[in-house]
Amino acid sequence: MSAAQAVAAASDYADLVCDEQRLLWIEFHPEDGRSLIHEWTEAGQRCLTPLGYSARSRVYEYGGGALCLASGFLCFVNEDDQQIYVQGLQDLGCRALTQRGDCRYGALLNDAMRARLIALEECHTARAVEHRLVAISYTGEREVITEGADFYNSPCLSPDCLHLAWIEWDRPHLPWTQTRLMSAVLNERGQVVNKKSISSVQSQASQPEAFQQPQFDSSGDLLCLTDRSGYWLPWRVRDDGGLESVPSQPADHAPAPWQLNPRHILALPDDSLALSWMEGGYGHLALRHTIGGEEHRLAHGYQRFRSLASNGRWLYCVAGSALCSAAILRIDLLTHALQIIRAVPATLPAEEVSQPQRLLYRSGRGETAHGYFYPPCNCIHASPETLPPLLIFTHGGPTSATYAALDNRIQYWTQRGFAVADLNYRGSVGFGRAYRHRLRGQWGVVDVEDVLAAVDHLVDAGRVDAGNIFIRGSSAGGYTTLCSLVAAGDRFRAAASLYGVSDPLRLRINTHKFEADYIDWLIGDPADVPERYVQRSPLERAAEISTPVIFFQGLQDGVVLPEQTARMVKALKEQGVPVKCLTFAEERHGFRAPGTLASVLEEELAFYQCWMQHA
């Protein structure tokens, strides 16, 4: 599999919405970097997005909720200008619904009873970035629904459209540390009255809790996910405002809500719930009746589920497996029969795919860390008499995760004789609140402990060559990679940093509102603990790095500025460390162009081969 083939199969699906006749979704097309709306009906599939448009929100920089469906038309957020557009389902013509150039939109919700949309509005003024929920009529009139909080997510309407619920939170909290579940009555004009915080009527929970994904069931009861028990589990709001748990597995039913309008649980008309959850790093999907708690597992063979949608007869979702990076599934709610609506084409036959093996090992303080191990597969140059080199993958976020779904980047390496350890170091999501919060104040310490412990675990088990260990990471994963070189650079032959953080203090100064307090949560307030920013800065400790490093940087990156990477490269060169740096003029934070992605794989492989230790 060539690098070009590996990145050509990088399509993905998001924002599933449906009615009785059709399913719509947003599909990322790697060949031109556009995100296009597709429609599926019993009669077939078609792309609805005309040339010149791309459906993608940039609210909070990470977007989400860029598509909603109404009667006879759809609404979407256009990527270039971040305005809402209306598009007919027959003539496919587009017209702008909003024309506020200083605003971005996302979390679209159709309010059919009042012929309007509800949306999250992000307004960029000269002095601040402000967020609010607004209503926009089908003819373009705008009205503020609620404001005053720093952030909002996941507005939802009751079946009778008389109640609205949403999630909000204020700085310095993050959406996975502490949020509020809000509900309100809507008057005859659709204005919010009797607004209240569900979290404020609780019996003083012993610790902060993070609510997410509110929704109303068919009887009008409000459901949500909250991590008050240690996992993001489904709860129901009682008439008195208290919460009661809904029967479910004791595991996280959602990852951290980086994007708008996530949907990992779904209330169905027959008083049942569609639930997805992570268990030991592997995803599950089931139907569970809310009364008796009877559970029916669905979509066996898939290990990741997201973007659930239903019209009452069918359940739709985006799923991934060890042999498929992403597929849209249609599941019959009566028979549980499964149909694949659309899937990313396979690049390799099943027998040539290196499948993930669960990686469970001891790390700092005797705590358990997680990941996946991929042995070399289908490599014509591999020798059965020698142990393979190891490439450590450190995911970005860092409050994120890697999953057991097919990743062709990993297959690119396993086909070339590398074993890959794809780590969910402590701080990753999907393993409960306590595991997720292990990075609080410990970024650059706990994650590095887990990297080195994974190396020791695999070397001691005789699965990899101790003399040929490599490490790579992007964004926050690049930071973990560079910190690992500071801590134990002699363990690694070479490393790669893709738009990685090398100066956390500079990142703190330059970051956007959504992450403005994130670095303080991960490391601490520099006014209180300035020494930590010296100790945990790869740039400040560049003199302790001797490992060859290749850097990749987009020149349009507004998160990790090009100047940050340039300073790191300069510092390493000045002390004689072998360094290579490739920049890409049109790329931002997170590469998207197929040519860029292919070049990165090829250049990274060539760099590692230069430093490979041969017997």
Legacy VTK file of the C-alpha trace (Angstrom):
# vtk DataFile Version 3.0
C-alpha trace
ASCII
DATASET POLYDATA
POINTS 615 float
0.000 0.000 0.000
1.534 3.297 -1.094
1.360 6.507 0.907
-1.048 7.918 -1.683
-3.332 4.902 -1.260
-3.189 5.208 2.517
-4.388 8.817 2.542
-6.852 8.398 -0.337
-8.922 6.174 1.944
-9.280 8.946 4.540
-12.964 9.729 3.936
-15.177 10.145 6.979
-18.833 10.730 7.824
-20.532 13.038 10.321
-23.783 14.774 11.310
-26.268 12.050 10.344
-29.877 13.329 10.130
-32.952 11.564 8.792
-36.698 11.615 8.232
-39.079 8.879 7.102
-37.787 8.844 3.513
-34.131 9.844 3.571
-30.835 9.912 5.394
-28.397 12.822 5.047
-24.809 13.092 6.198
-21.673 15.174 5.722
-18.840 13.327 4.009
-15.243 14.474 3.945
-13.659 14.060 0.501
-9.859 13.917 0.898
-9.147 14.456 -2.803
-10.176 18.122 -2.637
-10.592 18.714 1.113
-14.311 19.533 0.831
-17.067 18.290 3.131
-20.124 17.431 1.037
-23.700 16.575 1.950
-24.918 13.217 0.674
-28.452 11.822 0.583
-29.564 8.190 0.691
-33.074 6.943 -0.095
-34.405 3.572 -1.132
-33.984 4.796 -4.719
-30.237 5.396 -4.350
-27.589 7.903 -3.287
-26.609 11.341 -4.526
-24.391 14.257 -3.535
-26.381 17.421 -2.822
-23.602 19.998 -2.390
-22.966 22.201 -5.452
-19.505 23.233 -6.577
-18.207 26.131 -4.510
-19.705 24.972 -1.199
-18.415 22.818 1.647
-20.419 21.958 4.788
-18.276 22.471 7.873
-18.611 24.553 11.033
-15.637 26.180 12.764
-17.355 27.149 16.026
-14.895 26.467 18.876
-12.488 25.702 15.971
-13.634 22.061 16.020
-17.157 22.562 14.656
-19.947 20.017 14.499
-23.705 20.254 14.003
-23.289 21.794 10.545
-26.389 20.144 9.028
-30.082 19.878 9.829
-33.106 18.676 7.889
-36.487 20.418 7.584
-39.587 19.674 5.534
-38.556 19.852 1.870
-35.184 21.515 2.453
-31.995 21.342 4.460
-29.797 23.893 6.206
-26.018 23.772 6.462
-23.045 25.863 7.554
-20.804 26.787 4.635
-17.124 26.333 5.403
-15.739 29.438 3.666
-17.915 32.120 5.271
-19.366 30.151 8.236
-22.882 31.343 7.392
-26.047 29.233 7.344
-27.457 28.353 3.934
-30.814 26.896 2.921
-30.893 24.325 0.131
-33.908 22.755 -1.558
-34.070 18.983 -1.850
-35.451 19.168 -5.374
-33.760 22.053 -7.197
-30.661 21.953 -4.899
-30.307 25.730 -5.124
-28.603 27.434 -2.159
-29.354 30.793 -0.551
-27.754 32.453 2.453
-29.941 32.519 5.557
-27.477 34.575 7.616
-25.163 37.373 6.527
-23.214 38.247 9.655
-19.579 38.178 8.595
-18.266 38.435 12.145
-20.179 35.314 13.237
-19.833 31.561 12.887
-22.654 29.041 13.343
-23.055 25.427 14.412
-25.250 23.028 16.437
-28.133 23.525 13.989
-31.581 22.459 15.219
-34.840 22.691 13.284
-37.857 24.161 15.106
-40.569 23.234 12.605
-43.468 24.526 14.718
-42.100 28.073 14.550
-40.563 27.865 11.057
-37.073 28.613 12.342
-33.684 27.211 13.230
-32.012 27.251 16.610
-28.235 27.543 16.403
-25.111 28.319 18.381
-23.679 31.665 17.314
-20.024 32.555 17.821
-19.429 36.292 17.399
-15.895 37.649 16.958
-15.694 41.285 18.037
-12.675 43.527 18.484
-12.693 42.953 22.242
-13.985 39.408 22.741
-15.442 36.217 21.320
-19.037 35.770 22.483
-21.316 32.745 22.314
-25.110 32.523 22.500
-28.042 30.477 21.301
-30.101 32.240 18.653
-33.239 31.567 16.618
-33.211 32.325 12.902
-36.447 32.205 10.970
-36.633 30.514 7.587
-36.688 34.023 6.102
-33.574 35.172 7.992
-34.862 37.127 11.027
-32.631 36.586 14.050
-33.486 36.611 17.760
-31.332 35.793 20.774
-32.677 32.857 22.811
-30.189 32.830 25.663
-26.773 34.311 26.399
-24.487 35.063 29.313
-22.621 31.761 29.608
-19.176 31.393 28.084
-20.052 28.290 26.059
-23.050 26.278 24.802
-23.651 22.907 23.189
-26.381 20.494 22.090
-29.673 22.445 22.079
-32.650 20.064 21.823
-36.446 20.405 21.658
-39.161 18.337 23.304
-41.544 16.490 20.937
-44.210 19.182 21.425
-41.599 21.937 20.841
-42.621 23.634 24.098
-39.418 22.901 26.025
-35.785 23.534 25.160
-32.733 22.039 26.837
-29.027 22.615 26.301
-25.569 22.356 27.883
-23.621 25.421 29.016
-20.466 26.106 30.999
-18.200 28.955 32.051
-14.472 29.471 32.191
-12.241 28.119 33.629
-14.202 24.874 33.307
-13.931 22.619 30.274
-16.765 20.603 28.715
-15.374 17.410 30.240
-14.770 18.833 33.742
-17.918 20.767 34.750
-20.990 21.853 32.801
-24.622 22.740 33.495
-27.701 21.024 32.120
-30.254 23.769 31.385
-33.945 23.559 30.545
-36.572 26.179 29.760
-40.171 26.597 28.688
-40.770 28.282 25.325
-43.688 30.716 25.175
-45.999 31.220 22.201
-43.363 33.407 20.509
-40.667 30.815 21.074
-38.894 32.869 23.727
-37.217 31.275 26.734
-39.117 31.544 30.031
-38.652 29.702 33.330
-35.018 28.914 32.569
-33.402 26.705 35.199
-30.254 24.721 35.790
-30.914 21.060 36.471
-27.514 20.730 38.094
-28.367 23.444 40.635
-31.247 21.423 42.094
-29.145 18.362 42.804
-28.460 17.285 46.361
-24.999 18.872 46.354
-23.021 16.226 44.460
-19.702 15.537 46.171
-17.714 16.593 43.101
-18.254 18.593 39.919
-19.947 16.752 37.081
-19.916 17.163 33.335
-23.270 16.879 31.570
-23.550 16.268 27.844
-25.934 15.152 25.097
-29.358 16.179 26.480
-32.438 14.940 24.630
-36.139 14.439 25.190
-37.790 11.042 24.821
-41.163 10.504 23.144
-43.046 11.208 26.398
-41.236 14.507 26.944
-38.865 13.356 29.702
-35.398 14.896 29.581
-32.422 12.537 29.377
-28.716 13.304 29.501
-25.296 11.859 30.079
-23.401 12.829 33.211
-20.230 11.475 34.794
-21.329 11.905 38.423
-20.870 8.157 39.040
-17.398 8.100 37.446
-18.548 7.310 33.903
-20.650 9.178 31.353
-23.896 7.262 31.895
-27.520 7.998 30.899
-29.753 9.653 33.518
-33.349 10.834 33.456
-34.576 14.129 34.926
-37.480 13.545 37.341
-40.451 15.863 37.699
-38.898 17.330 40.856
-35.720 18.204 38.954
-33.641 15.422 40.441
-31.884 12.746 38.432
-32.443 9.006 38.338
-30.097 6.586 36.632
-31.125 4.674 33.521
-30.041 1.003 33.381
-26.790 0.773 31.424
-23.329 -0.721 31.408
-20.838 0.865 33.862
-18.695 2.452 31.161
-18.297 5.720 29.286
-21.178 6.190 26.841
-19.445 9.065 25.049
-16.001 10.584 24.540
-15.155 14.172 25.495
-17.430 16.624 23.607
-14.880 18.485 21.509
-17.474 19.012 18.784
-21.042 20.272 18.710
-24.139 18.061 18.809
-22.472 14.708 19.500
-24.881 11.783 19.618
-23.830 8.516 21.242
-27.167 7.711 22.896
-30.609 8.108 21.333
-34.136 7.936 22.745
-36.458 5.874 20.553
-40.277 6.063 20.301
-40.929 2.707 22.020
-39.408 3.853 25.339
-36.085 2.232 24.514
-32.646 3.721 24.116
-29.950 3.121 21.554
-26.725 3.182 23.532
-23.075 3.047 22.569
-20.271 2.691 25.091
-16.575 1.882 25.416
-15.454 -1.177 27.330
-11.751 -1.943 27.618
-11.044 0.238 24.590
-13.670 -1.412 22.365
-17.041 0.052 21.464
-20.456 -1.599 21.726
-23.940 -0.709 20.495
-27.210 -1.975 21.941
-30.910 -1.336 22.354
-32.057 -1.190 25.964
-35.626 -0.846 27.205
-35.816 1.820 29.891
-38.381 -0.103 31.975
-37.158 -3.684 32.212
-33.580 -2.948 31.168
-33.460 -5.775 28.627
-30.465 -5.346 26.330
-30.005 -6.384 22.687
-26.482 -6.045 21.256
-26.260 -4.742 17.690
-23.708 -4.515 14.854
-21.368 -7.241 16.028
-17.897 -6.892 14.556
-17.778 -3.102 14.813
-15.813 -1.406 17.589
-16.673 2.281 17.378
-20.069 4.009 17.112
-21.074 7.669 16.773
-23.574 10.080 15.216
-26.674 8.025 16.038
-29.933 8.968 14.245
-33.353 7.343 13.929
-36.763 7.854 12.322
-38.439 5.342 14.647
-38.240 2.478 12.160
-34.520 2.427 11.466
-31.434 3.232 13.498
-28.511 4.826 11.647
-24.973 5.363 12.875
-21.367 5.798 11.809
-19.361 2.738 12.808
-15.790 1.556 12.494
-14.118 -1.832 12.733
-10.673 -3.355 12.479
-11.308 -3.825 8.741
-13.234 -0.610 8.004
-12.325 2.921 9.083
-15.895 4.226 8.772
-19.241 2.956 7.529
-22.808 4.219 7.733
-25.039 1.459 9.083
-28.814 1.073 8.836
-30.268 -1.238 11.493
-33.826 -2.528 11.496
-35.250 -1.768 14.953
-37.638 -4.751 14.695
-35.384 -7.485 13.349
-31.968 -5.930 14.143
-30.873 -6.742 10.588
-27.955 -4.615 9.423
-27.378 -2.893 6.089
-24.274 -0.945 5.061
-25.421 2.305 3.418
-21.947 3.595 2.615
-18.419 2.652 3.633
-14.901 3.860 3.061
-13.513 1.450 0.443
-11.053 -1.149 1.674
-7.478 -0.552 0.561
-6.267 -3.979 1.629
-7.808 -7.445 1.672
-8.734 -8.591 5.164
-5.897 -11.100 5.415
-3.344 -8.320 4.823
-4.625 -6.043 7.574
-2.768 -5.910 10.882
-5.561 -6.055 13.445
-5.380 -4.349 16.858
-4.490 -6.382 19.894
-5.459 -4.948 23.257
-2.460 -3.470 25.061
-2.829 -3.368 28.840
0.226 -2.627 30.952
1.450 -1.187 34.248
2.779 2.350 34.356
3.533 5.007 36.993
2.290 4.313 40.557
1.369 0.830 39.417
-1.594 2.204 37.482
-2.893 0.554 34.338
-2.511 2.197 30.939
-4.228 1.236 27.687
-3.515 1.024 23.994
-3.464 -1.229 20.943
-0.591 -3.258 19.520
-0.343 -3.878 15.773
2.231 -6.488 14.674
3.871 -6.249 11.244
1.696 -7.769 8.534
2.081 -8.464 4.811
5.653 -7.164 4.843
7.797 -8.843 2.222
10.996 -7.552 3.853
10.236 -8.830 7.371
12.414 -11.621 8.702
10.874 -14.147 11.089
14.243 -14.440 12.850
14.424 -10.781 13.907
12.247 -8.678 16.135
10.462 -5.763 14.441
11.167 -2.083 15.069
8.506 -0.336 17.143
6.742 2.914 16.293
4.858 4.569 19.163
1.783 6.620 18.193
0.765 9.376 20.662
-2.652 10.832 19.855
-3.539 14.506 19.965
-5.988 16.152 22.285
-4.665 15.157 24.741
-8.186 14.676 26.190
-9.052 12.444 23.278
-8.488 8.811 22.312
-7.446 6.383 19.656
-9.820 3.602 18.631
-9.700 0.032 17.345
-11.042 1.044 13.931
-8.938 0.664 10.805
-6.360 3.422 10.349
-4.494 3.152 7.063
-1.637 5.230 8.417
-0.943 2.393 10.850
-1.238 -0.169 8.059
1.312 1.821 6.056
3.840 1.176 8.821
2.969 -2.442 9.587
3.319 -3.246 5.885
6.861 -1.929 6.065
7.887 -4.176 8.922
7.136 -1.908 11.877
5.147 -2.928 14.910
2.919 -0.076 16.084
1.795 0.732 19.633
-1.134 3.145 19.462
-1.461 4.437 23.014
-4.410 5.623 25.078
-2.164 7.028 27.779
-3.694 8.107 31.084
-5.743 11.220 30.374
-7.415 9.629 27.352
-11.196 9.372 27.156
-13.306 6.221 27.211
-12.019 4.819 30.512
-13.936 6.907 33.044
-13.569 10.287 34.711
-10.685 9.307 37.026
-8.567 8.027 34.119
-9.455 11.092 32.031
-8.435 13.431 34.846
-5.028 11.825 35.448
-3.503 14.482 33.187
-4.803 17.320 35.353
-1.637 19.192 36.271
0.404 16.245 34.978
0.685 16.808 31.209
4.211 16.002 30.134
4.644 13.647 33.102
1.942 10.960 33.230
1.655 10.606 29.455
5.447 10.300 29.181
5.474 7.657 31.919
2.977 5.670 29.853
5.056 5.977 26.678
8.194 4.657 28.399
6.268 1.949 30.253
4.766 0.755 26.953
8.256 0.496 25.451
9.506 -1.477 28.455
6.441 -3.732 28.407
6.838 -4.661 24.745
10.616 -5.054 24.919
10.416 -7.227 28.040
7.768 -9.372 26.359
10.159 -9.976 23.453
7.797 -8.485 20.892
9.935 -5.641 19.503
13.564 -4.743 18.886
14.852 -2.667 21.803
17.444 -1.063 19.522
14.913 0.288 17.036
12.246 2.280 18.865
10.664 5.297 17.149
7.961 7.723 18.278
5.603 10.124 16.532
2.765 12.457 17.487
0.694 15.356 16.179
-0.366 18.492 18.074
-0.608 17.472 21.754
0.828 14.104 20.725
3.820 15.970 19.341
4.285 17.504 22.776
4.229 14.070 24.428
6.707 12.874 21.813
9.149 15.728 22.446
8.782 15.393 26.225
9.577 11.682 25.883
12.818 12.621 24.122
13.717 14.908 27.025
12.954 12.193 29.581
14.624 9.252 27.849
15.925 10.170 24.443
18.386 7.300 24.486
15.440 4.899 24.129
14.489 6.233 20.684
16.312 6.056 17.364
14.322 8.943 15.835
11.073 10.850 16.246
8.496 12.857 14.304
6.539 15.893 15.475
3.578 16.929 13.335
2.623 20.521 14.243
3.534 19.507 17.797
3.591 21.746 20.852
7.140 22.578 21.936
6.434 25.676 24.043
3.290 25.241 26.206
3.555 28.765 27.602
3.489 30.243 24.092
0.550 27.977 23.240
-1.283 29.297 26.301
-0.806 32.880 25.124
-1.922 32.268 21.553
-4.761 29.798 21.975
-8.438 30.475 21.255
-11.273 30.950 23.760
-12.451 27.328 23.837
-9.035 26.157 25.041
-8.014 29.323 26.886
-7.947 27.533 30.256
-6.917 24.120 28.979
-3.168 24.548 29.484
-3.748 25.725 33.064
-5.767 22.559 33.677
-3.061 20.394 32.120
-0.014 22.046 33.701
-1.093 24.807 36.107
-1.318 28.581 36.240
2.126 29.934 35.277
1.700 32.671 37.877
1.527 29.978 40.564
3.861 27.328 39.154
6.261 29.056 36.725
8.849 26.342 37.276
6.557 23.745 35.710
6.579 25.600 32.417
10.362 25.427 32.384
10.471 21.777 33.423
7.848 20.716 30.899
8.868 22.796 27.921
10.733 20.816 25.252
12.024 24.150 23.937
13.439 25.148 27.333
15.010 21.695 27.690
16.175 21.283 24.109
19.751 20.832 25.332
18.687 17.495 26.825
17.481 16.116 23.476
19.918 14.147 21.328
17.446 12.086 19.262
17.090 12.912 15.543
13.725 14.591 14.893
11.743 15.389 11.772
9.202 18.226 12.043
6.147 18.888 9.858
4.432 22.283 10.105
1.611 24.090 8.318
2.349 27.758 7.717
-1.326 28.709 8.217
-1.465 27.012 11.636
-3.214 29.279 14.141
-2.850 26.907 17.121
0.793 25.869 17.086
2.257 28.855 15.291
5.006 28.177 12.722
7.323 30.381 14.763
7.054 27.913 17.683
8.265 24.989 15.575
10.961 27.140 13.940
12.406 28.016 17.355
12.485 24.346 18.366
14.213 23.377 15.134
16.771 26.153 15.582
17.509 25.148 19.184
18.167 21.525 18.215
20.305 22.443 15.218
22.463 24.748 17.342
23.487 21.816 19.525
24.146 19.500 16.606
21.038 17.286 16.794
20.099 15.885 13.352
16.909 17.714 12.402
14.734 18.005 9.321
11.778 20.353 8.972
9.162 20.367 6.207
6.634 23.190 5.958
3.416 23.356 3.930
2.245 26.770 2.813
-1.507 26.094 2.676
-1.923 23.763 5.659
-3.457 24.667 9.017
-3.489 22.789 12.332
-4.214 19.271 11.148
-3.193 18.465 7.592
-5.947 17.806 5.049
-4.511 17.859 1.516
-3.818 14.319 0.185
-0.492 15.413 -1.269
0.618 16.736 2.115
-0.483 13.623 3.979
1.281 11.325 1.514
4.477 13.397 1.648
4.489 13.235 5.433
4.352 9.421 5.429
7.057 9.095 2.788
9.404 11.631 4.358
8.878 10.207 7.833
9.671 6.667 6.647
12.820 7.835 4.842
13.941 9.695 7.963
13.486 6.651 10.191
15.310 4.428 7.700
18.311 6.753 7.902
18.565 6.092 11.634
17.532 2.450 11.716
20.014 0.255 13.553
20.851 -2.782 11.452
22.133 -6.026 12.877
LINES 1 616
615 0 1 2 3 4 5 6 7 8 9 10 11 12 13 14 15 16 17 18 19 20 21 22 23 24 25 26 27 28 29 30 31 32 33 34 35 36 37 38 39 40 41 42 43 44 45 46 47 48 49 50 51 52 53 54 55 56 57 58 59 60 61 62 63 64 65 66 67 68 69 70 71 72 73 74 75 76 77 78 79 80 81 82 83 84 85 86 87 88 89 90 91 92 93 94 95 96 97 98 99 100 101 102 103 104 105 106 107 108 109 110 111 112 113 114 115 116 117 118 119 120 121 122 123 124 125 126 127 128 129 130 131 132 133 134 135 136 137 138 139 140 141 142 143 144 145 146 147 148 149 150 151 152 153 154 155 156 157 158 159 160 161 162 163 164 165 166 167 168 169 170 171 172 173 174 175 176 177 178 179 180 181 182 183 184 185 186 187 188 189 190 191 192 193 194 195 196 197 198 199 200 201 202 203 204 205 206 207 208 209 210 211 212 213 214 215 216 217 218 219 220 221 222 223 224 225 226 227 228 229 230 231 232 233 234 235 236 237 238 239 240 241 242 243 244 245 246 247 248 249 250 251 252 253 254 255 256 257 258 259 260 261 262 263 264 265 266 267 268 269 270 271 272 273 274 275 276 277 278 279 280 281 282 283 284 285 286 287 288 289 290 291 292 293 294 295 296 297 298 299 300 301 302 303 304 305 306 307 308 309 310 311 312 313 314 315 316 317 318 319 320 321 322 323 324 325 326 327 328 329 330 331 332 333 334 335 336 337 338 339 340 341 342 343 344 345 346 347 348 349 350 351 352 353 354 355 356 357 358 359 360 361 362 363 364 365 366 367 368 369 370 371 372 373 374 375 376 377 378 379 380 381 382 383 384 385 386 387 388 389 390 391 392 393 394 395 396 397 398 399 400 401 402 403 404 405 406 407 408 409 410 411 412 413 414 415 416 417 418 419 420 421 422 423 424 425 426 427 428 429 430 431 432 433 434 435 436 437 438 439 440 441 442 443 444 445 446 447 448 449 450 451 452 453 454 455 456 457 458 459 460 461 462 463 464 465 466 467 468 469 470 471 472 473 474 475 476 477 478 479 480 481 482 483 484 485 486 487 488 489 490 491 492 493 494 495 496 497 498 499 500 501 502 503 504 505 506 507 508 509 510 511 512 513 514 515 516 517 518 519 520 521 522 523 524 525 526 527 528 529 530 531 532 533 534 535 536 537 538 539 540 541 542 543 544 545 546 547 548 549 550 551 552 553 554 555 556 557 558 559 560 561 562 563 564 565 566 567 568 569 570 571 572 573 574 575 576 577 578 579 580 581 582 583 584 585 586 587 588 589 590 591 592 593 594 595 596 597 598 599 600 601 602 603 604 605 606 607 608 609 610 611 612 613 614
